[in-house]
């Protein structure tokens, strides 16, 4: 969908084969301005190791994950916090605002967060700007680039047909 707007984006998934967008598979020689990773961090077996490998690709990472409430929900044999996901066991890493802040600081990055959307970046700006962008995206602000960029749909179609 980002390519449809006009962004030059590439696919990478260490655990799934790229079937539909093979010409747009990320290769490590491609310079990357921003890594976008949604609903992944809670599945990481070794978040620190994964973060270090991601930072070799880009120092800017936009990601989503639910944060542990300020008081850690206890485990008492029942699911006291829906995000634990005991029924499926796929959520194995959990983060607090403070833990993400520490990770960012360890790598000399700025950390921005609003609800379940987070950003590690080399760029410093007022925190309210990040929060405002996330809030405005809920009412369609994220569609604004469509008016200033040219879709890659036609170009991409030709590339796919050639491969």
Backbone torsions as a table, in degrees:
resi	resn	phi	psi	omega
1	UNK	NA	-33.1	178.1
2	UNK	-66.9	-36.3	177.1
3	UNK	-66.7	-34.9	178.2
4	UNK	-61.6	-31.9	177.7
5	UNK	-76.2	-35.4	-179.9
6	UNK	134.1	-0.6	178.5
7	UNK	-76.3	142.4	177.4
8	UNK	-87.8	91.3	-175.5
9	UNK	-114.1	155.2	-179.0
10	UNK	-133.5	153.0	-176.2
11	UNK	-96.4	142.2	168.9
12	UNK	-154.1	129.3	174.0
13	UNK	-147.6	118.1	-177.1
14	UNK	-68.1	-15.9	-173.2
15	UNK	-116.5	-0.1	-178.7
16	UNK	-137.4	142.6	179.2
17	UNK	-78.6	138.7	176.9
18	UNK	-82.1	103.2	-176.3
19	UNK	-92.5	-41.4	-170.4
20	UNK	-97.1	-16.9	-175.2
21	UNK	-131.5	42.9	-175.0
22	UNK	-52.7	-42.4	-179.5
23	UNK	-65.7	-11.3	-176.9
24	UNK	-112.9	27.4	176.0
25	UNK	-78.3	134.9	179.7
26	UNK	-66.6	133.4	169.4
27	UNK	-119.1	148.1	-171.5
28	UNK	-66.9	-5.9	176.7
29	UNK	-86.6	-13.1	-178.5
30	UNK	-78.3	120.8	176.5
31	UNK	-67.9	135.4	-176.3
32	UNK	-121.2	127.0	177.8
33	UNK	-82.5	-35.1	-173.8
34	UNK	-149.3	131.8	171.8
35	UNK	-96.5	132.3	176.8
36	UNK	-114.2	123.2	-174.5
37	UNK	-138.1	102.1	-178.0
38	UNK	-107.2	134.6	178.5
39	UNK	55.6	46.2	179.1
40	UNK	-122.3	-43.0	-170.6
41	UNK	-58.0	-30.5	-179.8
42	UNK	-74.1	-9.4	-179.7
43	UNK	-101.6	-0.9	-174.5
44	UNK	-76.8	127.6	178.5
45	UNK	-72.4	-38.2	179.9
46	UNK	-133.5	82.9	-175.0
47	UNK	-56.1	-39.1	-178.7
48	UNK	-63.1	-45.7	-180.0
49	UNK	-64.1	-43.6	179.5
50	UNK	-64.4	-43.4	179.3
51	UNK	-60.7	-42.9	179.0
52	UNK	-61.2	-39.2	178.8
53	UNK	-71.3	-35.2	177.0
54	UNK	-66.2	-39.4	-178.3
55	UNK	-68.1	-17.5	173.6
56	UNK	-72.9	-22.5	-179.4
57	UNK	-91.4	-44.7	179.1
58	UNK	-154.4	145.3	177.2
59	UNK	-90.5	7.0	-179.8
60	UNK	-123.8	116.2	-176.8
61	UNK	-131.0	118.9	175.0
62	UNK	-102.8	125.0	-175.9
63	UNK	-147.6	164.6	177.3
64	UNK	-122.8	144.1	168.8
65	UNK	-170.9	147.5	176.2
66	UNK	-73.6	142.4	177.0
67	UNK	-93.9	144.7	175.8
68	UNK	-62.2	134.1	176.4
69	UNK	-56.4	160.0	-175.6
70	UNK	-55.5	-34.6	172.6
71	UNK	-104.4	116.9	-175.1
72	UNK	-60.9	124.5	179.2
73	UNK	-64.0	128.9	-177.6
74	UNK	-73.2	156.4	170.6
75	UNK	-102.6	115.1	-179.1
76	UNK	-126.6	32.0	-178.3
77	UNK	90.5	-11.1	178.1
78	UNK	-123.0	161.3	178.4
79	UNK	-82.9	99.1	-177.5
80	UNK	-88.2	-13.0	176.1
81	UNK	-136.5	122.2	-173.2
82	UNK	-56.0	-29.6	-173.2
83	UNK	-76.2	-16.6	175.7
84	UNK	-56.7	-40.2	177.4
85	UNK	64.2	45.4	-179.1
86	UNK	-58.3	-29.2	-177.0
87	UNK	-67.3	-25.5	-179.3
88	UNK	-117.7	-19.3	176.0
89	UNK	66.6	17.3	-177.0
90	UNK	-87.4	-23.3	179.1
91	UNK	-89.0	110.9	-175.2
92	UNK	-120.1	-9.5	177.9
93	UNK	-126.9	133.9	-177.9
94	UNK	-130.1	147.0	-172.3
95	UNK	-131.2	147.2	169.9
96	UNK	-107.0	166.8	175.1
97	UNK	-56.2	-44.8	-177.6
98	UNK	-63.1	-41.7	-178.5
99	UNK	-65.1	-37.7	177.4
100	UNK	-69.6	-36.4	176.9
101	UNK	-61.8	-42.3	179.0
102	UNK	-64.6	-43.9	177.5
103	UNK	-58.7	-44.8	-179.9
104	UNK	-62.0	-48.3	-177.9
105	UNK	-61.2	-39.3	179.6
106	UNK	-58.4	-32.3	-178.1
107	UNK	-104.7	18.9	179.2
108	UNK	53.4	45.2	178.9
109	UNK	-117.6	157.7	171.8
110	UNK	-88.4	149.5	-178.8
111	UNK	-124.0	129.2	177.2
112	UNK	-126.9	144.8	-176.3
113	UNK	-153.3	139.4	170.7
114	UNK	-147.7	118.8	-175.4
115	UNK	54.4	-116.3	-177.0
116	UNK	-105.3	15.0	178.1
117	UNK	-111.0	133.6	-173.0
118	UNK	-137.7	154.9	-179.4
119	UNK	-140.7	125.6	166.3
120	UNK	-101.4	131.5	-176.7
121	UNK	-156.9	161.1	174.9
122	UNK	-86.9	-9.2	-174.5
123	UNK	-94.0	132.8	178.0
124	UNK	-101.2	131.9	175.8
125	UNK	-155.8	163.2	-179.3
126	UNK	-60.3	137.1	-177.0
127	UNK	-59.0	-29.9	-178.0
128	UNK	-65.5	-24.3	179.6
129	UNK	-66.7	-45.1	177.9
130	UNK	-60.4	-49.0	179.8
131	UNK	-58.5	-43.2	-179.2
132	UNK	-63.4	-41.7	179.6
133	UNK	-63.0	-42.9	179.6
134	UNK	-63.9	-44.9	179.8
135	UNK	-63.4	-45.9	-178.9
136	UNK	-65.9	-28.1	178.4
137	UNK	-64.5	-26.4	179.2
138	UNK	-68.9	-20.1	180.0
139	UNK	-112.6	19.5	172.9
140	UNK	102.6	0.2	-180.0
141	UNK	-57.1	-31.5	-178.4
142	UNK	-65.3	-14.6	179.0
143	UNK	-84.9	-11.3	-178.2
144	UNK	-54.2	-41.6	179.5
145	UNK	-57.2	-25.5	178.6
146	UNK	-55.2	-30.8	-177.3
147	UNK	-80.2	-15.4	-176.3
148	UNK	-114.9	-7.3	-177.2
149	UNK	-121.1	162.1	178.5
150	UNK	-107.0	129.8	-179.8
151	UNK	-58.2	146.2	176.5
152	UNK	-96.5	6.9	-174.0
153	UNK	-56.9	-51.4	-178.8
154	UNK	-65.4	-46.7	179.1
155	UNK	-60.1	-45.1	-179.6
156	UNK	-65.3	-37.7	178.3
157	UNK	-59.2	-43.5	178.8
158	UNK	-64.3	-42.4	179.7
159	UNK	-63.3	-43.1	-179.7
160	UNK	-64.3	-41.6	179.7
161	UNK	-65.3	-28.7	179.2
162	UNK	-76.6	-20.5	-176.7
163	UNK	-95.2	NA	NA
